[in-house]
Amino acid sequence: MWFKWARRDPLAREAFASQLAFMKTFNVGYIMDSMLVDIDGKTKLTL
């Protein structure tokens, strides 16, 4: 859902990209690339 909303507006995209990068940092480690897939198992890494 986050990716869907981030694609609607350039500012939303920038904010989400920043938040996603933070959540993927080594120190936080809340999200891994392997977790970023849709219901069909397709990668959702692109905004």
Secondary structure as GFF3:
##gff-version 3
##sequence-region A 1 47
A	DSSP	alpha_helix	2	6	.	.	.	ID=ss1
A	DSSP	alpha_helix	10	23	.	.	.	ID=ss2
A	DSSP	three_ten_helix	33	35	.	.	.	ID=ss3
###
